[in-house]
Amino acid sequence: MQHSPPRAIRWLVPALLLVAWLGLGGTVGPYAGKLGEVATNDQTAFLPQSAESTRVLEEQEAFREDRTVPAIVVWTADDGSISAEQRAKSTEVLRSLAEAPAVTGVSPAIRSDDEAALRGVLQLRSDQGDQTDSTVERIRDAAGAVPGSTAHVGGPAATQADLSDAFAGIDGLLLGVALGVVLLILLLVYRSLLLPLVIMISSVLALSLASAVVHVLAERDLVRVDGQVQGILSILVIGAATDYALLLSARFREELAAQGHADRFAAMRTAVRRTVGAVVASAATVALGLLALLLSDLANNRALGPVGAIGIAGAVISTMTFLPAVLALLGRAAYWPARPGPATAGRTGGSGVWAGVARLIQRAPRRIWAGTLVALLVCAAFVPQLKSDGVPLSETFVGDAPSVAAQEALAEHYPAGAGNPAVVVADADVAREVTRTAGRTEGVTEAVPLAASGRPGGGEPKVIDGRVLVDVTLADAADTDAAQRTVQRLRDALHSVEGAEALVGGYTAQQYDTERAAERDRVVITPVVLATILVVLALLLRSLLMPVLLVATVALNYVATIGVSALVFRHVLGFQGTDPSVPLYGFVFLVALGVDYNIFLMTRVREETLRAGTRTGVLTGLTATGGVITSAGVVLAATFAALVVIPLAFLVQIAFIVAFGVLLDTLVVRSLLVPALVRDIGPPVWWPSALRRRSGEGRADHEAESPA
C-alpha cells in the first residue's frame, strides 16, 4: 500500500521550491532586459563564413587604418538646380562634421550630372556602437542647414542606425505587448484571477533564467546575439512556457476534480507525472529542431539554434518546478472564482464544443480528413508565389525609414550603385588588368583602385601584402536582382584573369552569397529537423506509423501556411519577397511547434487507448484536451504576433507565418485531420507497438459504425 508523505513534508517541499525561485528570480530577473548589452546589430557579423564576400571583408580590413562604415549625405535642390552657394554651404557642413569623434574621413560634395543634387561621404568608425548611431543623427541635423535643399542621410551607417532604432523596443515594448496579450487571453478564457498571474510569473522567470544564461555565454563569445535573435528568444520562451503551464494546470484541475479536492498534493503529483513526458518530449522536438540550425552556413541562423534551445530549457525548468509548487500551495484557490468541475476523461458523449467535434468525427471520419486534406492542398498550391531571394532596402523596414529615402534620392540623381560599390581584392601585379576587366563588365559604370592616399583613384594603387583593392560602381542599385547578376558576371570575368586571385565582395555580393547559403541551408536542415522529430515521437509513442502520420500532417500544415502567406505578403501587406531565411525559420518553428500540439493530444490518446481502444481513445483524448490545446495555440499565436511591434519586414513576416500556421494547426490539423485519420485507421496506427494488439481488443474498436 502506498503512503502519502507526512503533511509537513508535503507543504515543505513546494514551499522551499517557491523560496528558491524567488531568490533566483531576484538574481536573474534583470537579465530579461539586459540582452541588448551583449547584442550586435552589425549585419556583417552574420554573413556566410565560407562565402567569397566574407573573405573580401577579411582582406579589406588591411586596407583600412580604422574599421569604418560610410554615411552618405544627399542634398536635392528644391528648385531643381544646385547653386554655387548651396555647394559651398554643403562643403562647409561636411568639414564641420569632420570634427565629430566617430568621423575618420570626409569627401568633398560632388554635384550630380543633372546638377540637381549634391553628394558627400563621411567615413564613421564602426566600432563605436551607440556613438556611431548618434553621429548619424548629428549628421542628419547638420545636413539640414543647406538652404533651398532637402537633405537625406543614407549608406550602411544610416541603415545601421535605423536598425538600432527599430530594435530599440525589444527590451521593453515587445516584452510588454507579449505579456499583456497573453494575460488578457488567459483572463478571458479561464475566467480566473490568480491562475493567469501565476502562469505569467512562471513565464517571466523562465525568460529571466534563459536570458541570464545567454548573457553569460554571449559575454564570453560562446553564442552571438542580435536584435532578431533577442526578439525571437523573448517570444519563444513566453509562448512555450505558457503552453506548458496550460497543459499542467489543466491536468491539475482535472485531478483536483477527480479526487473531490481531497488532497491537492496527490493531485499535483499525478498531474506532473502525467504531463512531464509530453512537456519534455515537446520541448525536445523544439530544442533539437532549433539546434539543427547549427548546420547553417549563416551565422545568425547558427546563433538562434543554441539561444532558442536554452530558452526552451528555461521554459521546461520553470514549468516543472516553480509552477507545480505554487499551484500545490494554492490548491483550488488558484482557479478562483471558477471552481474545478467534474472530470471529463472517458466521456465523449457529453456537451460542449469538443464533445460535439468528437461526435462529428465519430460519424464521418473519412469525409472529414479528406475534406481538410483537400483544403490544405489548395492552400499549398500557392507556395510558388513566395519569392524568397532577398528584399530591396525599401522593404527592409515597415513604414518610412530615413536611410531608405536617402537611397531613393541617391538612385534618382547618381548611378544607382553609387555609394555602395562592389569591392574587388586582387593581386597587385595584375591590378591594371583587373581594373580594365572590371570596368568593361556589363552592368559596371566605373572601376577605380584605392590609391595610396586612401581614396579611390588619384595616384598609384595602395598595395598591402601584395594585394590591391578596387571599388566597382554598378549601374543598378545595390539591392536589386540586376546588381546581383552584374556581380555574377564580374566574378566570372575576374576569376578568369590569370594570376589575379580576384575576390568580389561588397553589399550586393553579400546579399547574393547569403541567398545561396540560405538555399543550401534549406536543403540540409529540413531533412535533419524532420528526422529528429520522427525519432523523438517514435520514442515517446513507441510506434513508427503514428510518428510518420504526425510529421506528415505538420509538414503539410507548413506548406499550406507558406501558400497563404505568399498571397497575404504580396496582395495584402505589399511585400514583393522575403528574406532568404524566412522560409527556414518558419519551417523550424511551425514543424516543431506543430508537433507540440500533436504530442499533447496523442500522449493523452495513448493513455485513453489503453482503457477503451484506439477509436474511442482518440475521441476521448480530443474531448479532454481540446480546450487546453486550443487555448495554448491561441496564446502562442498571439505571442508571436507581438513581433509586429518591431518595424522590420523580417519579423513581421515571421510573426504572420508562425501565428497563422499555429492557428491552422491547432484548429484544423490537430482538431480535425489527425483525429479523423486515427479514427479511420484504427489500431494499426500504433504499429508495431504492442498497443496495436491491446487497443484492438477494445470493444470500441470492433464497432461497425465508422462510415466513410
C-alpha positions in Angstrom: 0.0 0.0 0.0 1.3 3.4 -1.0 1.5 6.0 1.8 1.5 9.7 1.2 4.4 11.7 2.7 3.8 13.3 6.1 1.7 16.5 5.9 4.6 18.7 6.9 6.8 17.3 4.2 4.1 17.8 1.6 4.0 21.5 2.5 7.7 21.9 2.9 8.9 20.8 -0.5 6.7 23.2 -2.6 7.4 26.0 -0.1 11.2 25.5 -0.4 10.9 25.4 -4.2 9.0 28.7 -4.1 11.5 30.4 -1.9 14.4 29.1 -4.1 12.7 30.5 -7.2 12.0 33.8 -5.6 15.7 34.1 -4.7 16.8 33.0 -8.1 14.3 35.4 -9.7 15.8 38.3 -7.8 19.3 37.4 -9.2 18.4 36.6 -12.8 15.4 38.8 -13.2 17.2 41.9 -14.5 18.8 39.9 -17.4 15.5 39.7 -19.3 16.1 43.4 -20.1 19.9 43.3 -20.4 20.5 41.2 -23.5 20.7 44.4 -25.6 24.1 45.0 -23.8 25.7 42.0 -25.5 23.7 42.1 -28.7 25.2 43.3 -32.0 23.2 44.5 -35.0 26.3 44.7 -37.3 25.0 42.6 -40.2 28.4 41.9 -41.5 28.9 39.7 -38.4 26.3 37.3 -39.7 27.5 36.6 -43.2 28.2 33.1 -44.6 31.5 32.0 -43.2 32.7 30.3 -46.4 31.5 32.9 -48.9 33.7 34.9 -51.2 32.2 38.2 -49.9 33.2 37.3 -46.4 36.8 36.6 -47.5 36.8 40.1 -49.1 35.7 41.7 -45.8 38.6 39.9 -44.1 41.2 41.1 -46.7 39.6 44.6 -46.8 40.4 45.2 -43.2 44.1 45.5 -44.0 43.4 48.5 -46.4 41.6 50.5 -43.7 43.5 52.3 -41.0 40.3 52.2 -38.9 37.4 50.0 -39.4 34.9 52.4 -40.9 31.4 52.4 -42.4 30.2 55.1 -44.8 27.4 57.6 -44.3 26.2 59.3 -47.5 24.6 62.7 -47.4 22.5 63.6 -50.4 21.1 67.2 -50.9 18.4 67.7 -53.6 17.6 71.2 -54.8 14.1 72.3 -54.1 14.0 74.4 -57.3 15.7 71.6 -59.4 19.2 73.1 -59.7 22.1 73.2 -57.2 23.6 76.7 -56.8 27.1 77.7 -56.0 26.0 78.9 -52.6 24.4 75.6 -51.8 27.6 73.7 -52.9 29.7 76.0 -50.7 27.4 75.5 -47.7 27.4 71.7 -48.2 31.2 71.7 -48.2 31.2 73.8 -45.0 28.7 71.3 -43.3 30.9 68.4 -44.3 34.0 70.0 -42.9 32.3 70.8 -39.6 31.2 67.2 -39.3 34.8 66.0 -39.7 35.4 67.1 -36.2 32.9 64.6 -34.7 34.7 61.8 -32.7 33.4 59.0 -34.8 34.2 60.5 -38.1 37.5 59.5 -39.7 37.3 61.0 -43.1 35.1 63.3 -45.3 34.8 63.6 -49.1 34.0 66.8 -50.9 30.5 67.5 -52.1 30.1 66.1 -55.6 27.3 67.5 -57.9 25.2 65.1 -59.9 25.3 65.1 -63.7 21.8 66.5 -63.8 23.0 69.3 -61.5 20.0 68.7 -59.2 21.8 67.1 -56.2 25.0 67.0 -54.2 26.6 64.0 -52.5 29.1 63.8 -49.7 30.5 60.7 -48.0 31.7 60.5 -44.3 33.6 57.5 -43.0 32.5 56.6 -39.5 34.2 54.3 -37.1 32.1 51.2 -37.0 33.3 50.0 -33.5 31.8 52.9 -31.6 28.3 51.3 -31.1 25.8 53.9 -29.9 28.2 56.7 -30.6 28.2 55.9 -34.3 24.4 55.9 -34.3 24.3 59.2 -32.5 26.8 60.6 -35.1 24.4 59.7 -37.8 21.7 61.7 -36.1 24.1 64.6 -35.7 24.8 64.4 -39.5 21.1 64.4 -40.2 20.6 67.5 -38.1 23.6 69.4 -39.6 22.8 68.5 -43.2 19.5 70.4 -42.9 21.5 73.7 -42.7 21.8 74.0 -46.5 19.1 76.4 -47.6 16.8 75.6 -50.5 17.5 71.9 -50.4 16.2 68.7 -48.9 18.8 66.6 -47.1 18.9 62.8 -46.7 21.5 60.6 -45.0 21.9 57.1 -46.2 24.5 54.4 -46.7 25.4 51.5 -44.5 26.0 53.7 -41.4 22.5 55.2 -41.7 20.9 51.8 -42.3 22.6 50.5 -39.2 21.3 53.4 -37.2 17.8 52.8 -38.5 18.1 49.1 -37.5 19.2 50.1 -34.0 16.1 52.4 -33.7 13.9 49.5 -34.9 15.3 47.1 -32.3 15.2 49.7 -29.5 11.7 48.4 -28.5 12.8 44.8 -27.9 13.8 45.0 -24.3 10.6 46.9 -23.2 7.9 47.3 -25.8 8.0 43.8 -27.3 8.0 42.0 -23.9 5.3 44.3 -22.5 3.0 43.7 -25.5 3.6 39.9 -25.5 2.9 39.6 -21.8 -0.2 41.9 -21.9 -1.7 40.0 -24.8 -1.2 36.6 -23.2 -2.5 37.8 -19.8 -5.7 39.2 -21.5 -6.3 35.9 -23.3 -5.9 33.9 -20.2 -8.2 36.1 -18.2 -10.9 35.8 -20.9 -10.5 32.0 -21.4 -10.1 30.8 -17.9 -12.1 33.5 -16.0 -9.7 33.2 -13.1 -7.7 36.0 -11.4 -4.8 34.1 -9.9 -4.0 31.5 -12.5 -3.1 33.9 -15.3 -0.8 35.8 -12.9 0.9 32.6 -11.7 1.4 31.5 -15.3 2.8 34.9 -16.3 5.2 34.9 -13.3 6.3 31.4 -14.3 6.9 32.6 -17.9 8.9 35.7 -16.9 11.1 33.5 -14.5 11.7 31.2 -17.5 12.8 34.1 -19.7 14.9 35.6 -16.9 16.7 32.3 -16.4 17.3 31.8 -20.1 18.4 35.4 -20.6 20.9 35.1 -17.8 22.5 32.0 -19.3 22.6 33.6 -22.8 24.0 36.8 -21.4 26.9 34.9 -19.7 27.6 32.9 -22.9 27.5 36.0 -25.1 29.9 37.9 -22.9 32.4 35.0 -23.4 31.7 35.0 -27.2 30.3 31.4 -27.0 27.0 32.5 -28.6 26.1 35.5 -30.7 23.0 37.6 -30.2 21.5 40.2 -32.5 18.1 42.0 -32.3 16.3 39.3 -34.3 17.6 36.5 -32.1 16.8 38.6 -29.0 13.3 39.3 -30.0 12.6 35.7 -31.1 14.0 34.4 -27.8 11.6 36.5 -25.7 8.6 35.5 -27.8 9.6 31.8 -27.9 10.1 31.5 -24.1 6.9 33.3 -23.2 4.9 31.3 -25.7 6.4 27.9 -24.8 6.3 28.4 -21.1 2.7 29.5 -21.2 1.8 26.4 -23.3 3.5 24.0 -20.9 1.9 25.8 -18.0 -1.6 25.5 -19.5 -1.1 21.8 -20.0 0.0 21.2 -16.4 -2.6 23.5 -14.8 -5.4 21.8 -16.8 -4.3 18.4 -15.7 -4.0 19.5 -12.1 -7.6 21.0 -12.3 -8.8 17.7 -13.7 -7.1 15.7 -10.9 -8.4 18.0 -8.2 -12.0 17.4 -9.5 -11.4 13.7 -9.8 -10.2 13.5 -6.2 -13.0 15.7 -4.9 -10.5 18.3 -3.8 -9.4 16.0 -1.0 -5.6 16.1 -1.5 -4.1 18.9 -3.6 -0.6 17.4 -3.2 -1.6 14.0 -4.5 -3.4 15.7 -7.4 -0.3 17.7 -8.3 1.9 14.6 -8.2 -0.4 12.8 -10.5 -0.7 15.9 -12.8 3.1 16.2 -13.0 3.6 12.5 -13.6 1.1 12.5 -16.5 2.3 15.7 -18.2 6.0 15.7 -17.7 6.5 13.2 -20.6 4.5 15.2 -23.0 6.2 18.5 -22.0 9.7 17.1 -22.1 9.1 15.4 -25.5 7.5 18.6 -26.8 10.5 20.7 -25.6 12.9 18.2 -27.1 11.4 18.5 -30.5 11.6 22.3 -30.5 15.1 22.4 -28.9 16.5 19.8 -31.3 14.8 21.4 -34.2 16.5 24.7 -33.3 19.8 23.1 -32.7 19.7 21.8 -36.2 20.3 25.4 -37.2 23.9 24.9 -36.1 24.3 23.2 -39.5 23.6 26.5 -41.2 26.3 28.5 -43.0 24.7 31.7 -41.9 25.9 32.9 -38.5 22.6 34.4 -37.4 20.8 31.1 -38.0 23.5 29.3 -36.0 23.1 31.9 -33.3 19.4 31.2 -32.9 19.9 27.5 -32.5 21.6 27.3 -29.1 19.9 30.5 -27.8 16.5 29.2 -28.6 17.3 25.8 -27.1 18.4 27.5 -23.9 15.1 29.4 -23.9 13.1 26.2 -24.2 15.1 24.5 -21.4 14.3 27.5 -19.2 10.6 27.2 -20.0 10.6 23.5 -19.0 12.5 24.0 -15.8 10.2 26.8 -14.6 7.0 25.0 -15.6 8.0 21.7 -13.9 9.4 23.2 -10.7 8.0 26.7 -9.9 4.5 26.2 -11.3 3.8 22.9 -9.5 5.0 24.4 -6.2 2.7 27.4 -6.4 -0.3 25.5 -7.7 0.1 22.9 -5.0 0.3 25.6 -2.3 -2.8 27.4 -3.7 -4.9 24.3 -4.4 -8.3 25.1 -5.9 -7.9 28.7 -4.9 -5.7 29.1 -8.0 -8.8 28.8 -10.1 -10.9 31.3 -8.1 -13.6 32.4 -8.8 -14.0 29.5 -11.1 -14.2 26.1 -9.5 -12.7 22.8 -10.8 -15.6 20.8 -12.2 -16.1 17.1 -12.6 -13.5 15.2 -14.7 -14.4 14.7 -18.3 -11.9 12.0 -19.1 -13.6 9.0 -20.6 -16.7 10.9 -21.7 -17.2 11.6 -25.4 -21.0 11.9 -25.4 -21.3 15.0 -23.1 -22.0 18.5 -24.1 -19.5 21.2 -25.1 -17.7 22.2 -28.3 -15.1 19.4 -28.2 -17.6 16.7 -27.4 -19.5 17.9 -30.5 -16.4 17.8 -32.6 -15.7 14.3 -31.4 -19.2 13.1 -32.3 -18.8 14.7 -35.8 -15.5 12.8 -36.3 -17.1 9.6 -35.0 -19.9 9.9 -37.6 -17.8 10.6 -40.7 -14.0 10.4 -40.1 -13.1 9.7 -43.7 -15.2 12.6 -45.1 -13.6 14.9 -42.6 -9.9 14.0 -43.2 -10.5 14.0 -46.9 -12.1 17.4 -46.9 -9.4 19.0 -44.7 -6.7 17.4 -46.8 -8.1 18.9 -50.0 -8.4 22.4 -48.3 -4.8 22.3 -47.1 -3.5 21.1 -50.5 -5.4 24.0 -52.2 -3.6 26.5 -49.8 -0.3 24.7 -50.6 -0.7 25.2 -54.3 0.2 28.9 -53.9 3.7 28.2 -52.5 5.4 29.1 -55.8 4.1 32.6 -55.4 6.5 33.2 -52.5 9.7 34.9 -53.6 12.5 34.2 -51.0 15.6 35.5 -52.8 16.0 38.7 -50.7 14.3 42.0 -50.4 15.3 45.5 -51.5 16.3 48.0 -48.9 13.0 49.8 -49.4 11.2 46.7 -48.0 13.5 46.0 -45.1 11.7 48.4 -42.8 7.9 48.6 -42.2 6.9 52.2 -42.7 9.3 55.1 -43.6 13.0 54.9 -42.7 15.4 57.8 -43.4 18.0 55.6 -44.9 15.5 54.3 -47.5 14.5 57.8 -48.5 18.2 58.6 -48.9 18.8 55.6 -51.1 15.9 56.6 -53.4 17.2 60.1 -53.7 20.7 58.8 -54.5 19.4 56.4 -57.1 17.4 59.3 -58.8 20.4 61.6 -59.4 23.5 59.4 -59.4 24.5 55.9 -60.8 22.2 53.6 -58.9 25.1 51.7 -57.4 27.0 54.9 -56.2 27.9 55.0 -52.6 27.6 51.2 -52.2 30.1 49.8 -54.7 31.2 46.2 -55.3 34.6 45.7 -53.7 37.3 43.7 -55.6 40.5 42.5 -53.9 43.2 41.1 -56.3 46.9 40.5 -56.8 48.8 43.8 -57.2 50.9 42.5 -60.2 47.8 42.4 -62.4 45.9 45.4 -60.9 45.6 47.2 -64.2 44.2 44.2 -66.0 41.7 43.6 -63.1 40.6 47.2 -63.2 40.2 47.2 -67.0 38.3 43.9 -66.9 36.0 45.1 -64.2 35.3 48.4 -66.0 34.4 46.5 -69.2 31.9 44.2 -67.5 28.3 44.6 -68.4 26.4 46.5 -65.7 29.5 48.3 -64.4 29.9 52.1 -64.7 33.3 52.6 -63.1 36.2 50.7 -61.6 38.8 52.6 -59.6 41.6 51.3 -57.5 42.1 52.5 -53.9 45.1 54.9 -54.0 47.9 55.1 -51.5 46.3 58.3 -50.2 43.4 56.1 -49.0 40.9 57.4 -51.6 39.7 55.8 -54.8 41.8 56.9 -57.8 44.2 59.9 -57.9 47.5 58.0 -57.7 49.3 54.7 -57.5 47.2 51.9 -56.1 47.6 51.1 -52.4 49.4 47.7 -52.0 49.0 45.7 -48.9 50.6 42.2 -48.7 50.8 42.1 -52.5 47.1 42.9 -52.9 45.1 45.9 -54.2 41.5 47.0 -53.6 39.3 48.2 -56.4 35.9 50.0 -55.9 33.5 49.0 -58.7 30.4 51.2 -59.2 27.4 49.2 -60.5 24.8 50.7 -62.9 21.9 49.3 -60.9 21.0 49.8 -57.2 23.0 47.6 -54.9 19.9 45.8 -53.6 18.4 44.8 -56.9 18.4 41.5 -58.9 20.1 43.2 -61.8 23.0 44.2 -59.5 23.4 40.6 -58.4 23.5 39.5 -62.0 26.3 42.0 -62.5 28.2 40.6 -59.6 28.0 37.1 -61.1 29.3 38.4 -64.4 32.0 40.3 -62.6 33.1 37.2 -60.7 33.2 35.2 -63.9 35.3 37.8 -65.7 37.8 38.4 -62.9 38.2 34.7 -61.9 39.4 34.2 -65.5 42.2 36.8 -65.1 45.4 34.7 -64.8 47.3 35.2 -61.5 44.7 37.7 -60.1 43.2 35.5 -57.5 40.4 38.1 -57.5 37.6 38.1 -55.0 34.4 40.1 -55.4 32.6 41.4 -52.3 30.6 44.4 -51.1 26.9 44.7 -50.2 25.5 43.2 -53.4 27.8 40.2 -53.3 27.0 39.7 -49.6 23.3 39.6 -50.5 23.9 37.1 -53.3 26.1 34.9 -51.1 23.5 35.0 -48.3 20.8 33.8 -50.7 22.9 30.9 -51.9 23.7 30.0 -48.3 20.0 30.1 -47.4 19.2 27.8 -50.3 21.8 25.3 -49.1 20.6 25.5 -45.5 17.0 24.6 -46.5 18.3 21.5 -48.4 20.5 20.4 -45.5 18.5 21.4 -42.4 14.9 20.4 -43.4 15.5 16.6 -43.5 17.5 16.8 -40.3 14.7 18.5 -38.4 12.1 16.0 -39.8 14.3 13.0 -38.9 15.0 14.4 -35.4 11.3 14.9 -34.7 10.4 11.4 -36.0 12.9 9.9 -33.6 11.5 11.8 -30.6 7.9 10.8 -31.5 8.8 7.2 -32.0 10.5 7.0 -28.6 7.5 8.8 -26.9 4.7 7.0 -28.6 6.5 3.6 -29.1 5.2 3.5 -32.6 6.5 4.0 -36.2 3.4 4.7 -38.2 1.9 7.3 -35.8 5.1 9.5 -35.9 5.1 9.4 -39.7 1.5 10.4 -39.8 2.0 13.3 -37.3 5.1 14.6 -39.1 3.4 14.4 -42.5 0.4 16.4 -41.2 2.5 19.2 -39.7 4.7 19.4 -42.8 1.5 19.8 -44.8 0.4 22.5 -42.4 3.7 24.3 -43.0 3.4 24.1 -46.8 -0.3 25.3 -46.6 0.8 28.2 -44.4 3.5 29.3 -46.8 1.0 29.2 -49.6 -1.4 31.5 -47.7 1.5 33.7 -46.6 2.6 34.2 -50.2 -0.8 35.6 -51.1 -1.0 37.8 -48.0 2.5 39.2 -48.3 2.1 40.2 -51.9 -1.6 41.3 -52.1 -2.3 42.5 -48.6 0.9 43.6 -47.0 2.6 44.7 -50.2 5.8 42.7 -49.7 7.3 41.6 -53.1 9.5 39.0 -51.4 11.0 37.8 -48.2 14.5 37.4 -46.6 16.1 34.1 -47.7 15.9 32.9 -44.0 12.2 33.4 -43.6 11.1 30.0 -45.0 13.6 28.2 -42.9 12.7 29.9 -39.7 9.0 29.3 -40.5 9.7 25.6 -41.1 11.6 25.1 -37.9 9.1 26.9 -35.8 5.9 25.5 -37.4 7.0 21.9 -37.7 8.5 21.8 -34.2 5.7 23.7 -32.5 3.0 22.0 -34.6 4.3 18.6 -33.3 4.0 20.0 -29.8 0.2 20.1 -30.0 0.1 16.6 -31.6 2.3 15.4 -28.7 -0.1 16.9 -26.2 -3.0 15.2 -27.9 -1.5 11.9 -28.7 0.0 11.2 -25.3 -3.5 11.6 -23.9 -4.9 9.5 -26.7 -2.4 6.8 -25.9 -3.4 6.9 -22.3 -7.1 6.6 -23.2 -6.4 3.9 -25.8 -5.2 1.6 -23.0 -8.6 1.8 -21.4 -11.0 2.0 -24.3 -9.3 1.1 -27.6 -7.9 3.4 -30.3 -11.1 4.6 -32.0 -12.8 5.6 -28.7 -9.5 6.7 -27.2 -8.8 9.3 -29.9 -12.2 10.9 -29.4 -11.9 10.8 -25.6 -8.4 12.3 -25.8 -9.7 15.0 -28.2 -12.6 15.9 -25.9 -10.3 16.0 -22.8 -7.5 18.1 -24.3 -9.4 20.2 -27.0 -9.9 23.2 -24.8 -6.5 23.5 -23.3 -4.6 22.8 -26.5 -6.7 25.3 -28.4 -6.0 27.9 -25.7 -2.3 27.1 -25.9 -2.4 27.6 -29.7 -4.2 30.9 -29.5 -1.7 32.1 -26.8 1.3 31.1 -28.8 -0.1 32.7 -32.0 -0.8 35.9 -30.1 2.7 35.9 -28.6 4.4 35.6 -32.0 2.0 38.2 -33.4 3.5 40.6 -30.9 6.7 40.7 -33.1 4.8 43.1 -35.4 5.6 45.9 -33.0 9.2 45.8 -34.3 9.1 47.7 -37.6 11.1 45.2 -39.6 9.7 43.2 -42.5 11.6 40.0 -41.5 10.0 39.9 -38.1 6.5 40.9 -39.4 6.7 38.0 -41.9 7.9 35.5 -39.2 5.1 36.8 -37.0 2.4 36.1 -39.6 3.8 32.7 -40.7 4.0 31.4 -37.2 0.8 32.9 -35.9 -1.3 31.8 -38.8 0.4 28.4 -39.0 -0.1 27.7 -35.3 -3.8 28.6 -35.6 -4.2 26.5 -38.7 -2.5 23.6 -37.0 -4.5 23.9 -33.7 -7.9 24.4 -35.2 -7.7 22.2 -38.3 -4.8 19.8 -38.3 -4.8 18.8 -34.7 -8.6 19.1 -34.2 -9.9 17.5 -37.4 -7.3 15.9 -39.7 -5.3 13.9 -37.1 -8.2 12.6 -35.0 -10.2 11.7 -38.2 -7.2 9.8 -39.6 -6.6 7.9 -36.4 -10.3 7.1 -36.0 -10.4 5.8 -39.6 -7.2 3.8 -39.5 -7.8 2.4 -36.0 -5.4 0.1 -34.0 -2.9 -0.3 -36.9 -1.9 3.3 -36.4 0.2 2.1 -33.4 2.2 -0.3 -35.4 4.5 -2.1 -34.4 3.7 -1.3 -30.8 2.0 -3.9 -28.6 -0.6 -1.2 -28.1 -1.9 -2.1 -31.5 -3.0 -5.5 -30.3 -4.2 -4.4 -26.9 -6.2 -1.5 -28.3 -7.6 -3.7 -31.0 -9.2 -5.8 -28.3 -11.2 -2.8 -27.0 -15.0 -3.0 -27.7 -15.0 0.4 -29.4 -12.5 -0.8 -32.0 -14.9 -3.6 -33.0 -17.8 -1.3 -33.5 -19.1 -1.3 -37.1 -20.1 2.4 -37.1 -17.4 4.3 -38.9 -19.0 5.2 -42.2 -17.0 7.0 -44.8 
